[in-house]
Amino acid sequence: MDTTSEPLKEGDRGPYGTLAVLFVPSLAALLTRAEELKGSPLTEEQAVRIRDASQAVVTRADAAAATIAQRGHAKVDPLRPWETWRARRGNGGESA
C-alpha cells in the first residue's frame, strides 16, 4: 500500500473489495447493556462516548453484512449513533 495515500475508510474499494466497519460486540449490544446497567435511557453524550470507546474491525463489506444479519438485530449507525439508537428503541430517546 502506498504510504502517501489517504487512510482507508468504510466504502473504499480496491484489490481487497469494499470495506466496512464492524463493531465487536455490536454497538447495539453495547448500548443496550449500558442502559441496563444505568437503569435508565442513555443520553446522547453517553451513546457517543460508548461508540468512541468501542472496539471495531475493518473487514470486507460482504463479511460484515453476513455478521450483522446473523446477529438478528438492527445495526446502530456509528456515524449517527444517537439518532439510530433512539429510532431502534422506538421511544424518541428521551432521557429520564
Sequence and secondary structure as in RCSB ss.txt:
>XXXX:A:sequence
MDTTSEPLKEGDRGPYGTLAVLFVPSLAALLTRAEELKGSPLTEEQAVRIRDASQAVVTRADAAAATIAQRGHAK
VDPLRPWETWRARRGNGGESA
>XXXX:A:secstr
  TTS    TT EETTEEEEEEESS HHHHHHHHHHHHTS   HHHHHHHHHHS EEEEEHHHHHHHHHHHTS  
  TTSHHHHHHHHHTSTT   
